[in-house]
């Protein structure tokens, strides 16, 4: 009976060590994958979302200003034709 307990204790230790090694390997793989993904994203030269949103808002405001100026020019040209 004592022999069986030692075998099971040894087997339990081996399994615990294997689980620890597997967890370490998993963390290492995650780190490598994240690093590679970050490198790929950086190489793609992507724009940040905040920069995109700010630029989109500026373009929208400028578009509205251009429309207003076009209307003003059209009104001034209409006034010249009437004279």
N, CA, C and O atoms as a Maestro MAE file, in Angstrom:
{
 s_m_m2io_version
 :::
 2.0.0
}

f_m_ct {
 s_m_title
 :::
 protein
 m_atom[332] {
  # First column is atom index #
  i_m_mmod_type
  r_m_x_coord
  r_m_y_coord
  r_m_z_coord
  i_m_residue_number
  s_m_chain_name
  s_m_pdb_residue_name
  s_m_pdb_atom_name
  i_m_atomic_number
  :::
  1 25 0.828 -1.200 0.000 1 A "UNK " " N  " 7
  2 3 0.000 0.000 0.000 1 A "UNK " " CA " 6
  3 2 0.866 1.255 0.000 1 A "UNK " " C  " 6
  4 15 0.562 2.229 -0.689 1 A "UNK " " O  " 8
  5 25 1.932 1.225 0.767 2 A "UNK " " N  " 7
  6 3 2.841 2.355 0.836 2 A "UNK " " CA " 6
  7 2 3.502 2.595 -0.518 2 A "UNK " " C  " 6
  8 15 3.731 3.738 -0.912 2 A "UNK " " O  " 8
  9 25 3.803 1.515 -1.220 3 A "UNK " " N  " 7
  10 3 4.398 1.603 -2.548 3 A "UNK " " CA " 6
  11 2 3.437 2.307 -3.516 3 A "UNK " " C  " 6
  12 15 3.867 3.142 -4.312 3 A "UNK " " O  " 8
  13 25 2.165 1.980 -3.453 4 A "UNK " " N  " 7
  14 3 1.156 2.603 -4.313 4 A "UNK " " CA " 6
  15 2 1.046 4.104 -4.043 4 A "UNK " " C  " 6
  16 15 0.910 4.895 -4.976 4 A "UNK " " O  " 8
  17 25 1.103 4.494 -2.766 5 A "UNK " " N  " 7
  18 3 1.024 5.915 -2.415 5 A "UNK " " CA " 6
  19 2 2.200 6.689 -3.005 5 A "UNK " " C  " 6
  20 15 2.024 7.799 -3.507 5 A "UNK " " O  " 8
  21 25 3.396 6.110 -2.947 6 A "UNK " " N  " 7
  22 3 4.568 6.781 -3.515 6 A "UNK " " CA " 6
  23 2 4.440 6.917 -5.034 6 A "UNK " " C  " 6
  24 15 4.833 7.932 -5.609 6 A "UNK " " O  " 8
  25 25 3.902 5.912 -5.660 7 A "UNK " " N  " 7
  26 3 3.722 5.963 -7.111 7 A "UNK " " CA " 6
  27 2 2.730 7.063 -7.463 7 A "UNK " " C  " 6
  28 15 2.966 7.850 -8.380 7 A "UNK " " O  " 8
  29 25 1.605 7.116 -6.724 8 A "UNK " " N  " 7
  30 3 0.606 8.140 -7.002 8 A "UNK " " CA " 6
  31 2 1.129 9.538 -6.668 8 A "UNK " " C  " 6
  32 15 0.827 10.497 -7.379 8 A "UNK " " O  " 8
  33 25 1.906 9.658 -5.599 9 A "UNK " " N  " 7
  34 3 2.514 10.952 -5.261 9 A "UNK " " CA " 6
  35 2 3.467 11.398 -6.364 9 A "UNK " " C  " 6
  36 15 3.460 12.555 -6.782 9 A "UNK " " O  " 8
  37 25 4.282 10.463 -6.822 10 A "UNK " " N  " 7
  38 3 5.218 10.785 -7.909 10 A "UNK " " CA " 6
  39 2 4.483 11.161 -9.188 10 A "UNK " " C  " 6
  40 15 4.863 12.105 -9.880 10 A "UNK " " O  " 8
  41 25 3.434 10.420 -9.494 11 A "UNK " " N  " 7
  42 3 2.636 10.707 -10.676 11 A "UNK " " CA " 6
  43 2 1.967 12.076 -10.551 11 A "UNK " " C  " 6
  44 15 1.900 12.827 -11.524 11 A "UNK " " O  " 8
  45 25 1.480 12.395 -9.369 12 A "UNK " " N  " 7
  46 3 0.860 13.705 -9.133 12 A "UNK " " CA " 6
  47 2 1.858 14.833 -9.318 12 A "UNK " " C  " 6
  48 15 1.528 15.866 -9.900 12 A "UNK " " O  " 8
  49 25 3.090 14.641 -8.822 13 A "UNK " " N  " 7
  50 3 4.120 15.671 -8.986 13 A "UNK " " CA " 6
  51 2 4.462 15.871 -10.465 13 A "UNK " " C  " 6
  52 15 4.602 16.999 -10.936 13 A "UNK " " O  " 8
  53 25 4.591 14.773 -11.172 14 A "UNK " " N  " 7
  54 3 4.916 14.858 -12.601 14 A "UNK " " CA " 6
  55 2 3.804 15.593 -13.348 14 A "UNK " " C  " 6
  56 15 4.071 16.428 -14.213 14 A "UNK " " O  " 8
  57 25 2.562 15.276 -13.007 15 A "UNK " " N  " 7
  58 3 1.439 15.938 -13.678 15 A "UNK " " CA " 6
  59 2 1.399 17.426 -13.347 15 A "UNK " " C  " 6
  60 15 1.111 18.243 -14.221 15 A "UNK " " O  " 8
  61 25 1.683 17.789 -12.104 16 A "UNK " " N  " 7
  62 3 1.728 19.203 -11.712 16 A "UNK " " CA " 6
  63 2 2.839 19.935 -12.456 16 A "UNK " " C  " 6
  64 15 2.642 21.055 -12.926 16 A "UNK " " O  " 8
  65 25 3.990 19.313 -12.561 17 A "UNK " " N  " 7
  66 3 5.094 19.931 -13.282 17 A "UNK " " CA " 6
  67 2 4.767 20.074 -14.761 17 A "UNK " " C  " 6
  68 15 5.091 21.091 -15.375 17 A "UNK " " O  " 8
  69 25 4.133 19.070 -15.330 18 A "UNK " " N  " 7
  70 3 3.750 19.133 -16.740 18 A "UNK " " CA " 6
  71 2 2.738 20.255 -16.964 18 A "UNK " " C  " 6
  72 15 2.810 20.962 -17.968 18 A "UNK " " O  " 8
  73 25 1.803 20.420 -16.039 19 A "UNK " " N  " 7
  74 3 0.818 21.496 -16.162 19 A "UNK " " CA " 6
  75 2 1.510 22.859 -16.077 19 A "UNK " " C  " 6
  76 15 1.153 23.787 -16.802 19 A "UNK " " O  " 8
  77 25 2.493 22.972 -15.195 20 A "UNK " " N  " 7
  78 3 3.247 24.223 -15.079 20 A "UNK " " CA " 6
  79 2 4.023 24.526 -16.345 20 A "UNK " " C  " 6
  80 15 4.058 25.669 -16.802 20 A "UNK " " O  " 8
  81 25 4.645 23.505 -16.910 21 A "UNK " " N  " 7
  82 3 5.397 23.691 -18.155 21 A "UNK " " CA " 6
  83 2 4.445 24.082 -19.281 21 A "UNK " " C  " 6
  84 15 4.748 24.979 -20.067 21 A "UNK " " O  " 8
  85 25 3.304 23.416 -19.360 22 A "UNK " " N  " 7
  86 3 2.326 23.727 -20.409 22 A "UNK " " CA " 6
  87 2 1.837 25.163 -20.275 22 A "UNK " " C  " 6
  88 15 1.663 25.853 -21.280 22 A "UNK " " O  " 8
  89 25 1.615 25.619 -19.052 23 A "UNK " " N  " 7
  90 3 1.172 26.992 -18.834 23 A "UNK " " CA " 6
  91 2 2.266 27.966 -19.261 23 A "UNK " " C  " 6
  92 15 1.973 28.995 -19.871 23 A "UNK " " O  " 8
  93 25 3.504 27.660 -18.953 24 A "UNK " " N  " 7
  94 3 4.622 28.508 -19.372 24 A "UNK " " CA " 6
  95 2 4.739 28.576 -20.886 24 A "UNK " " C  " 6
  96 15 4.984 29.643 -21.449 24 A "UNK " " O  " 8
  97 25 4.563 27.439 -21.543 25 A "UNK " " N  " 7
  98 3 4.613 27.408 -23.005 25 A "UNK " " CA " 6
  99 2 3.468 28.226 -23.575 25 A "UNK " " C  " 6
  100 15 3.662 28.971 -24.536 25 A "UNK " " O  " 8
  101 25 2.283 28.101 -23.002 26 A "UNK " " N  " 7
  102 3 1.123 28.875 -23.477 26 A "UNK " " CA " 6
  103 2 1.400 30.371 -23.374 26 A "UNK " " C  " 6
  104 15 1.124 31.118 -24.313 26 A "UNK " " O  " 8
  105 25 1.945 30.814 -22.242 27 A "UNK " " N  " 7
  106 3 2.251 32.234 -22.068 27 A "UNK " " CA " 6
  107 2 3.312 32.695 -23.066 27 A "UNK " " C  " 6
  108 15 3.221 33.798 -23.604 27 A "UNK " " O  " 8
  109 25 4.300 31.865 -23.312 28 A "UNK " " N  " 7
  110 3 5.352 32.215 -24.269 28 A "UNK " " CA " 6
  111 2 4.788 32.333 -25.682 28 A "UNK " " C  " 6
  112 15 5.141 33.255 -26.418 28 A "UNK " " O  " 8
  113 25 3.920 31.408 -26.059 29 A "UNK " " N  " 7
  114 3 3.301 31.458 -27.381 29 A "UNK " " CA " 6
  115 2 2.436 32.708 -27.508 29 A "UNK " " C  " 6
  116 15 2.470 33.377 -28.540 29 A "UNK " " O  " 8
  117 25 1.666 33.030 -26.478 30 A "UNK " " N  " 7
  118 3 0.838 34.243 -26.506 30 A "UNK " " CA " 6
  119 2 1.706 35.481 -26.694 30 A "UNK " " C  " 6
  120 15 1.359 36.372 -27.469 30 A "UNK " " O  " 8
  121 25 2.819 35.540 -25.997 31 A "UNK " " N  " 7
  122 3 3.720 36.687 -26.100 31 A "UNK " " CA " 6
  123 2 4.275 36.813 -27.510 31 A "UNK " " C  " 6
  124 15 4.330 37.913 -28.060 31 A "UNK " " O  " 8
  125 25 4.688 35.694 -28.098 32 A "UNK " " N  " 7
  126 3 5.240 35.723 -29.452 32 A "UNK " " CA " 6
  127 2 4.174 36.140 -30.454 32 A "UNK " " C  " 6
  128 15 4.440 36.951 -31.342 32 A "UNK " " O  " 8
  129 25 2.975 35.593 -30.320 33 A "UNK " " N  " 7
  130 3 1.894 35.926 -31.253 33 A "UNK " " CA " 6
  131 2 1.527 37.410 -31.135 33 A "UNK " " C  " 6
  132 15 1.350 38.082 -32.151 33 A "UNK " " O  " 8
  133 25 1.412 37.921 -29.919 34 A "UNK " " N  " 7
  134 3 1.099 39.342 -29.735 34 A "UNK " " CA " 6
  135 2 2.193 40.217 -30.328 34 A "UNK " " C  " 6
  136 15 1.902 41.231 -30.963 34 A "UNK " " O  " 8
  137 25 3.433 39.838 -30.128 35 A "UNK " " N  " 7
  138 3 4.554 40.603 -30.656 35 A "UNK " " CA " 6
  139 2 4.529 40.625 -32.179 35 A "UNK " " C  " 6
  140 15 4.727 41.675 -32.789 35 A "UNK " " O  " 8
  141 25 4.288 39.483 -32.789 36 A "UNK " " N  " 7
  142 3 4.231 39.407 -34.246 36 A "UNK " " CA " 6
  143 2 3.048 40.214 -34.790 36 A "UNK " " C  " 6
  144 15 3.180 40.916 -35.792 36 A "UNK " " O  " 8
  145 25 1.902 40.113 -34.130 37 A "UNK " " N  " 7
  146 3 0.723 40.867 -34.566 37 A "UNK " " CA " 6
  147 2 0.990 42.363 -34.473 37 A "UNK " " C  " 6
  148 15 0.619 43.115 -35.375 37 A "UNK " " O  " 8
  149 25 1.621 42.799 -33.404 38 A "UNK " " N  " 7
  150 3 1.941 44.214 -33.236 38 A "UNK " " CA " 6
  151 2 2.903 44.670 -34.329 38 A "UNK " " C  " 6
  152 15 2.751 45.767 -34.867 38 A "UNK " " O  " 8
  153 25 3.886 43.844 -34.659 39 A "UNK " " N  " 7
  154 3 4.853 44.178 -35.703 39 A "UNK " " CA " 6
  155 2 4.152 44.302 -37.057 39 A "UNK " " C  " 6
  156 15 4.443 45.218 -37.827 39 A "UNK " " O  " 8
  157 25 3.243 43.395 -37.340 40 A "UNK " " N  " 7
  158 3 2.511 43.431 -38.612 40 A "UNK " " CA " 6
  159 2 1.658 44.696 -38.697 40 A "UNK " " C  " 6
  160 15 1.630 45.359 -39.733 40 A "UNK " " O  " 8
  161 25 0.968 45.027 -37.615 41 A "UNK " " N  " 7
  162 3 0.126 46.234 -37.603 41 A "UNK " " CA " 6
  163 2 0.993 47.474 -37.789 41 A "UNK " " C  " 6
  164 15 0.618 48.387 -38.525 41 A "UNK " " O  " 8
  165 25 2.142 47.515 -37.134 42 A "UNK " " N  " 7
  166 3 3.036 48.667 -37.283 42 A "UNK " " CA " 6
  167 2 3.571 48.776 -38.701 42 A "UNK " " C  " 6
  168 15 3.708 49.878 -39.231 42 A "UNK " " O  " 8
  169 25 3.873 47.645 -39.317 43 A "UNK " " N  " 7
  170 3 4.375 47.648 -40.694 43 A "UNK " " CA " 6
  171 2 3.310 48.098 -41.684 43 A "UNK " " C  " 6
  172 15 3.642 48.615 -42.751 43 A "UNK " " O  " 8
  173 25 2.044 47.912 -41.353 44 A "UNK " " N  " 7
  174 3 0.955 48.290 -42.256 44 A "UNK " " CA " 6
  175 2 0.736 49.796 -42.271 44 A "UNK " " C  " 6
  176 15 0.012 50.302 -43.128 44 A "UNK " " O  " 8
  177 25 1.347 50.519 -41.340 45 A "UNK " " N  " 7
  178 3 1.246 51.978 -41.292 45 A "UNK " " CA " 6
  179 2 -0.213 52.428 -41.210 45 A "UNK " " C  " 6
  180 15 -0.648 53.284 -41.980 45 A "UNK " " O  " 8
  181 25 -0.962 51.848 -40.279 46 A "UNK " " N  " 7
  182 3 -2.373 52.174 -40.088 46 A "UNK " " CA " 6
  183 2 -2.521 53.463 -39.286 46 A "UNK " " C  " 6
  184 15 -1.637 53.840 -38.517 46 A "UNK " " O  " 8
  185 25 -3.640 54.119 -39.479 47 A "UNK " " N  " 7
  186 3 -3.929 55.346 -38.748 47 A "UNK " " CA " 6
  187 2 -4.723 54.987 -37.485 47 A "UNK " " C  " 6
  188 15 -5.517 54.046 -37.477 47 A "UNK " " O  " 8
  189 25 -4.488 55.758 -36.426 48 A "UNK " " N  " 7
  190 3 -5.222 55.522 -35.182 48 A "UNK " " CA " 6
  191 2 -6.655 56.000 -35.336 48 A "UNK " " C  " 6
  192 15 -6.931 56.929 -36.094 48 A "UNK " " O  " 8
  193 25 -7.552 55.370 -34.623 49 A "UNK " " N  " 7
  194 3 -8.977 55.693 -34.718 49 A "UNK " " CA " 6
  195 2 -9.240 57.145 -34.336 49 A "UNK " " C  " 6
  196 15 -10.049 57.812 -34.981 49 A "UNK " " O  " 8
  197 25 -8.569 57.647 -33.296 50 A "UNK " " N  " 7
  198 3 -8.779 59.023 -32.851 50 A "UNK " " CA " 6
  199 2 -8.377 60.003 -33.950 50 A "UNK " " C  " 6
  200 15 -9.069 60.993 -34.186 50 A "UNK " " O  " 8
  201 25 -7.248 59.725 -34.625 51 A "UNK " " N  " 7
  202 3 -6.798 60.601 -35.707 51 A "UNK " " CA " 6
  203 2 -7.786 60.575 -36.867 51 A "UNK " " C  " 6
  204 15 -8.085 61.612 -37.458 51 A "UNK " " O  " 8
  205 25 -8.289 59.390 -37.191 52 A "UNK " " N  " 7
  206 3 -9.264 59.261 -38.270 52 A "UNK " " CA " 6
  207 2 -10.533 60.045 -37.969 52 A "UNK " " C  " 6
  208 15 -11.046 60.764 -38.826 52 A "UNK " " O  " 8
  209 25 -11.037 59.902 -36.744 53 A "UNK " " N  " 7
  210 3 -12.266 60.613 -36.362 53 A "UNK " " CA " 6
  211 2 -12.068 62.124 -36.396 53 A "UNK " " C  " 6
  212 15 -12.953 62.854 -36.842 53 A "UNK " " O  " 8
  213 25 -10.912 62.603 -35.928 54 A "UNK " " N  " 7
  214 3 -10.632 64.039 -35.937 54 A "UNK " " CA " 6
  215 2 -10.563 64.563 -37.369 54 A "UNK " " C  " 6
  216 15 -11.099 65.630 -37.669 54 A "UNK " " O  " 8
  217 25 -9.910 63.823 -38.245 55 A "UNK " " N  " 7
  218 3 -9.802 64.242 -39.634 55 A "UNK " " CA " 6
  219 2 -11.164 64.232 -40.325 55 A "UNK " " C  " 6
  220 15 -11.484 65.135 -41.097 55 A "UNK " " O  " 8
  221 25 -11.958 63.207 -40.040 56 A "UNK " " N  " 7
  222 3 -13.292 63.121 -40.631 56 A "UNK " " CA " 6
  223 2 -14.140 64.328 -40.214 56 A "UNK " " C  " 6
  224 15 -14.863 64.897 -41.032 56 A "UNK " " O  " 8
  225 25 -14.047 64.713 -38.939 57 A "UNK " " N  " 7
  226 3 -14.808 65.864 -38.456 57 A "UNK " " CA " 6
  227 2 -14.342 67.148 -39.139 57 A "UNK " " C  " 6
  228 15 -15.162 67.990 -39.505 57 A "UNK " " O  " 8
  229 25 -13.024 67.299 -39.311 58 A "UNK " " N  " 7
  230 3 -12.497 68.489 -39.978 58 A "UNK " " CA " 6
  231 2 -12.976 68.554 -41.427 58 A "UNK " " C  " 6
  232 15 -13.343 69.623 -41.915 58 A "UNK " " O  " 8
  233 25 -12.973 67.418 -42.109 59 A "UNK " " N  " 7
  234 3 -13.424 67.384 -43.505 59 A "UNK " " CA " 6
  235 2 -14.906 67.734 -43.592 59 A "UNK " " C  " 6
  236 15 -15.325 68.444 -44.507 59 A "UNK " " O  " 8
  237 25 -15.690 67.246 -42.656 60 A "UNK " " N  " 7
  238 3 -17.123 67.552 -42.664 60 A "UNK " " CA " 6
  239 2 -17.348 69.050 -42.463 60 A "UNK " " C  " 6
  240 15 -18.167 69.647 -43.162 60 A "UNK " " O  " 8
  241 25 -16.643 69.658 -41.532 61 A "UNK " " N  " 7
  242 3 -16.784 71.092 -41.276 61 A "UNK " " CA " 6
  243 2 -16.350 71.887 -42.505 61 A "UNK " " C  " 6
  244 15 -17.012 72.850 -42.891 61 A "UNK " " O  " 8
  245 25 -15.235 71.482 -43.119 62 A "UNK " " N  " 7
  246 3 -14.759 72.193 -44.310 62 A "UNK " " CA " 6
  247 2 -15.739 72.034 -45.477 62 A "UNK " " C  " 6
  248 15 -15.933 72.962 -46.262 62 A "UNK " " O  " 8
  249 25 -16.348 70.865 -45.583 63 A "UNK " " N  " 7
  250 3 -17.351 70.664 -46.627 63 A "UNK " " CA " 6
  251 2 -18.530 71.597 -46.452 63 A "UNK " " C  " 6
  252 15 -19.046 72.146 -47.425 63 A "UNK " " O  " 8
  253 25 -18.958 71.778 -45.211 64 A "UNK " " N  " 7
  254 3 -20.062 72.696 -44.932 64 A "UNK " " CA " 6
  255 2 -19.668 74.136 -45.262 64 A "UNK " " C  " 6
  256 15 -20.464 74.898 -45.811 64 A "UNK " " O  " 8
  257 25 -18.423 74.500 -44.919 65 A "UNK " " N  " 7
  258 3 -17.938 75.844 -45.234 65 A "UNK " " CA " 6
  259 2 -17.861 76.060 -46.744 65 A "UNK " " C  " 6
  260 15 -18.206 77.138 -47.228 65 A "UNK " " O  " 8
  261 25 -17.421 75.065 -47.484 66 A "UNK " " N  " 7
  262 3 -17.338 75.166 -48.943 66 A "UNK " " CA " 6
  263 2 -18.730 75.348 -49.537 66 A "UNK " " C  " 6
  264 15 -18.921 76.173 -50.430 66 A "UNK " " O  " 8
  265 25 -19.691 74.594 -49.054 67 A "UNK " " N  " 7
  266 3 -21.069 74.737 -49.543 67 A "UNK " " CA " 6
  267 2 -21.598 76.149 -49.289 67 A "UNK " " C  " 6
  268 15 -22.245 76.739 -50.154 67 A "UNK " " O  " 8
  269 25 -21.321 76.684 -48.101 68 A "UNK " " N  " 7
  270 3 -21.783 78.035 -47.771 68 A "UNK " " CA " 6
  271 2 -21.115 79.057 -48.685 68 A "UNK " " C  " 6
  272 15 -21.768 79.992 -49.149 68 A "UNK " " O  " 8
  273 25 -19.809 78.887 -48.948 69 A "UNK " " N  " 7
  274 3 -19.105 79.818 -49.827 69 A "UNK " " CA " 6
  275 2 -19.618 79.725 -51.263 69 A "UNK " " C  " 6
  276 15 -19.727 80.743 -51.947 69 A "UNK " " O  " 8
  277 25 -19.931 78.528 -51.719 70 A "UNK " " N  " 7
  278 3 -20.488 78.372 -53.066 70 A "UNK " " CA " 6
  279 2 -21.827 79.100 -53.186 70 A "UNK " " C  " 6
  280 15 -22.100 79.756 -54.191 70 A "UNK " " O  " 8
  281 25 -22.644 78.978 -52.164 71 A "UNK " " N  " 7
  282 3 -23.943 79.661 -52.181 71 A "UNK " " CA " 6
  283 2 -23.746 81.177 -52.186 71 A "UNK " " C  " 6
  284 15 -24.460 81.906 -52.875 71 A "UNK " " O  " 8
  285 25 -22.768 81.635 -51.407 72 A "UNK " " N  " 7
  286 3 -22.486 83.068 -51.344 72 A "UNK " " CA " 6
  287 2 -21.978 83.579 -52.700 72 A "UNK " " C  " 6
  288 15 -22.382 84.649 -53.156 72 A "UNK " " O  " 8
  289 25 -21.100 82.814 -53.334 73 A "UNK " " N  " 7
  290 3 -20.588 83.194 -54.656 73 A "UNK " " CA " 6
  291 2 -21.726 83.213 -55.676 73 A "UNK " " C  " 6
  292 15 -21.823 84.128 -56.493 73 A "UNK " " O  " 8
  293 25 -22.572 82.207 -55.619 74 A "UNK " " N  " 7
  294 3 -23.709 82.169 -56.546 74 A "UNK " " CA " 6
  295 2 -24.624 83.360 -56.335 74 A "UNK " " C  " 6
  296 15 -25.136 83.926 -57.301 74 A "UNK " " O  " 8
  297 25 -24.835 83.747 -55.090 75 A "UNK " " N  " 7
  298 3 -25.689 84.902 -54.794 75 A "UNK " " CA " 6
  299 2 -25.037 86.175 -55.312 75 A "UNK " " C  " 6
  300 15 -25.729 87.036 -55.854 75 A "UNK " " O  " 8
  301 25 -23.709 86.321 -55.159 76 A "UNK " " N  " 7
  302 3 -23.021 87.508 -55.646 76 A "UNK " " CA " 6
  303 2 -23.040 87.572 -57.170 76 A "UNK " " C  " 6
  304 15 -23.199 88.645 -57.750 76 A "UNK " " O  " 8
  305 25 -22.878 86.421 -57.812 77 A "UNK " " N  " 7
  306 3 -22.927 86.391 -59.280 77 A "UNK " " CA " 6
  307 2 -24.342 86.724 -59.760 77 A "UNK " " C  " 6
  308 15 -24.514 87.391 -60.781 77 A "UNK " " O  " 8
  309 25 -25.331 86.269 -59.038 78 A "UNK " " N  " 7
  310 3 -26.719 86.585 -59.376 78 A "UNK " " CA " 6
  311 2 -26.985 88.071 -59.255 78 A "UNK " " C  " 6
  312 15 -27.720 88.643 -60.060 78 A "UNK " " O  " 8
  313 25 -26.395 88.695 -58.258 79 A "UNK " " N  " 7
  314 3 -26.575 90.132 -58.053 79 A "UNK " " CA " 6
  315 2 -25.894 90.911 -59.168 79 A "UNK " " C  " 6
  316 15 -26.422 91.943 -59.583 79 A "UNK " " O  " 8
  317 25 -24.736 90.464 -59.677 80 A "UNK " " N  " 7
  318 3 -24.033 91.141 -60.754 80 A "UNK " " CA " 6
  319 2 -24.827 91.036 -62.062 80 A "UNK " " C  " 6
  320 15 -24.894 91.994 -62.832 80 A "UNK " " O  " 8
  321 25 -25.417 89.885 -62.300 81 A "UNK " " N  " 7
  322 3 -26.198 89.684 -63.512 81 A "UNK " " CA " 6
  323 2 -27.419 90.593 -63.483 81 A "UNK " " C  " 6
  324 15 -27.820 91.096 -64.533 81 A "UNK " " O  " 8
  325 25 -28.014 90.817 -62.340 82 A "UNK " " N  " 7
  326 3 -29.227 91.630 -62.223 82 A "UNK " " CA " 6
  327 2 -28.926 93.087 -62.460 82 A "UNK " " C  " 6
  328 15 -29.816 93.836 -62.863 82 A "UNK " " O  " 8
  329 25 -27.692 93.521 -62.223 83 A "UNK " " N  " 7
  330 3 -27.360 94.949 -62.354 83 A "UNK " " CA " 6
  331 2 -27.337 95.417 -63.738 83 A "UNK " " C  " 6
  332 15 -27.073 96.593 -63.987 83 A "UNK " " O  " 8
  :::
 }
 m_bond[331] {
  # First column is bond index #
  i_m_from
  i_m_to
  i_m_order
  :::
  1 1 2 1
  2 2 3 1
  3 3 4 2
  4 3 5 1
  5 5 6 1
  6 6 7 1
  7 7 8 2
  8 7 9 1
  9 9 10 1
  10 10 11 1
  11 11 12 2
  12 11 13 1
  13 13 14 1
  14 14 15 1
  15 15 16 2
  16 15 17 1
  17 17 18 1
  18 18 19 1
  19 19 20 2
  20 19 21 1
  21 21 22 1
  22 22 23 1
  23 23 24 2
  24 23 25 1
  25 25 26 1
  26 26 27 1
  27 27 28 2
  28 27 29 1
  29 29 30 1
  30 30 31 1
  31 31 32 2
  32 31 33 1
  33 33 34 1
  34 34 35 1
  35 35 36 2
  36 35 37 1
  37 37 38 1
  38 38 39 1
  39 39 40 2
  40 39 41 1
  41 41 42 1
  42 42 43 1
  43 43 44 2
  44 43 45 1
  45 45 46 1
  46 46 47 1
  47 47 48 2
  48 47 49 1
  49 49 50 1
  50 50 51 1
  51 51 52 2
  52 51 53 1
  53 53 54 1
  54 54 55 1
  55 55 56 2
  56 55 57 1
  57 57 58 1
  58 58 59 1
  59 59 60 2
  60 59 61 1
  61 61 62 1
  62 62 63 1
  63 63 64 2
  64 63 65 1
  65 65 66 1
  66 66 67 1
  67 67 68 2
  68 67 69 1
  69 69 70 1
  70 70 71 1
  71 71 72 2
  72 71 73 1
  73 73 74 1
  74 74 75 1
  75 75 76 2
  76 75 77 1
  77 77 78 1
  78 78 79 1
  79 79 80 2
  80 79 81 1
  81 81 82 1
  82 82 83 1
  83 83 84 2
  84 83 85 1
  85 85 86 1
  86 86 87 1
  87 87 88 2
  88 87 89 1
  89 89 90 1
  90 90 91 1
  91 91 92 2
  92 91 93 1
  93 93 94 1
  94 94 95 1
  95 95 96 2
  96 95 97 1
  97 97 98 1
  98 98 99 1
  99 99 100 2
  100 99 101 1
  101 101 102 1
  102 102 103 1
  103 103 104 2
  104 103 105 1
  105 105 106 1
  106 106 107 1
  107 107 108 2
  108 107 109 1
  109 109 110 1
  110 110 111 1
  111 111 112 2
  112 111 113 1
  113 113 114 1
  114 114 115 1
  115 115 116 2
  116 115 117 1
  117 117 118 1
  118 118 119 1
  119 119 120 2
  120 119 121 1
  121 121 122 1
  122 122 123 1
  123 123 124 2
  124 123 125 1
  125 125 126 1
  126 126 127 1
  127 127 128 2
  128 127 129 1
  129 129 130 1
  130 130 131 1
  131 131 132 2
  132 131 133 1
  133 133 134 1
  134 134 135 1
  135 135 136 2
  136 135 137 1
  137 137 138 1
  138 138 139 1
  139 139 140 2
  140 139 141 1
  141 141 142 1
  142 142 143 1
  143 143 144 2
  144 143 145 1
  145 145 146 1
  146 146 147 1
  147 147 148 2
  148 147 149 1
  149 149 150 1
  150 150 151 1
  151 151 152 2
  152 151 153 1
  153 153 154 1
  154 154 155 1
  155 155 156 2
  156 155 157 1
  157 157 158 1
  158 158 159 1
  159 159 160 2
  160 159 161 1
  161 161 162 1
  162 162 163 1
  163 163 164 2
  164 163 165 1
  165 165 166 1
  166 166 167 1
  167 167 168 2
  168 167 169 1
  169 169 170 1
  170 170 171 1
  171 171 172 2
  172 171 173 1
  173 173 174 1
  174 174 175 1
  175 175 176 2
  176 175 177 1
  177 177 178 1
  178 178 179 1
  179 179 180 2
  180 179 181 1
  181 181 182 1
  182 182 183 1
  183 183 184 2
  184 183 185 1
  185 185 186 1
  186 186 187 1
  187 187 188 2
  188 187 189 1
  189 189 190 1
  190 190 191 1
  191 191 192 2
  192 191 193 1
  193 193 194 1
  194 194 195 1
  195 195 196 2
  196 195 197 1
  197 197 198 1
  198 198 199 1
  199 199 200 2
  200 199 201 1
  201 201 202 1
  202 202 203 1
  203 203 204 2
  204 203 205 1
  205 205 206 1
  206 206 207 1
  207 207 208 2
  208 207 209 1
  209 209 210 1
  210 210 211 1
  211 211 212 2
  212 211 213 1
  213 213 214 1
  214 214 215 1
  215 215 216 2
  216 215 217 1
  217 217 218 1
  218 218 219 1
  219 219 220 2
  220 219 221 1
  221 221 222 1
  222 222 223 1
  223 223 224 2
  224 223 225 1
  225 225 226 1
  226 226 227 1
  227 227 228 2
  228 227 229 1
  229 229 230 1
  230 230 231 1
  231 231 232 2
  232 231 233 1
  233 233 234 1
  234 234 235 1
  235 235 236 2
  236 235 237 1
  237 237 238 1
  238 238 239 1
  239 239 240 2
  240 239 241 1
  241 241 242 1
  242 242 243 1
  243 243 244 2
  244 243 245 1
  245 245 246 1
  246 246 247 1
  247 247 248 2
  248 247 249 1
  249 249 250 1
  250 250 251 1
  251 251 252 2
  252 251 253 1
  253 253 254 1
  254 254 255 1
  255 255 256 2
  256 255 257 1
  257 257 258 1
  258 258 259 1
  259 259 260 2
  260 259 261 1
  261 261 262 1
  262 262 263 1
  263 263 264 2
  264 263 265 1
  265 265 266 1
  266 266 267 1
  267 267 268 2
  268 267 269 1
  269 269 270 1
  270 270 271 1
  271 271 272 2
  272 271 273 1
  273 273 274 1
  274 274 275 1
  275 275 276 2
  276 275 277 1
  277 277 278 1
  278 278 279 1
  279 279 280 2
  280 279 281 1
  281 281 282 1
  282 282 283 1
  283 283 284 2
  284 283 285 1
  285 285 286 1
  286 286 287 1
  287 287 288 2
  288 287 289 1
  289 289 290 1
  290 290 291 1
  291 291 292 2
  292 291 293 1
  293 293 294 1
  294 294 295 1
  295 295 296 2
  296 295 297 1
  297 297 298 1
  298 298 299 1
  299 299 300 2
  300 299 301 1
  301 301 302 1
  302 302 303 1
  303 303 304 2
  304 303 305 1
  305 305 306 1
  306 306 307 1
  307 307 308 2
  308 307 309 1
  309 309 310 1
  310 310 311 1
  311 311 312 2
  312 311 313 1
  313 313 314 1
  314 314 315 1
  315 315 316 2
  316 315 317 1
  317 317 318 1
  318 318 319 1
  319 319 320 2
  320 319 321 1
  321 321 322 1
  322 322 323 1
  323 323 324 2
  324 323 325 1
  325 325 326 1
  326 326 327 1
  327 327 328 2
  328 327 329 1
  329 329 330 1
  330 330 331 1
  331 331 332 2
  :::
 }
}
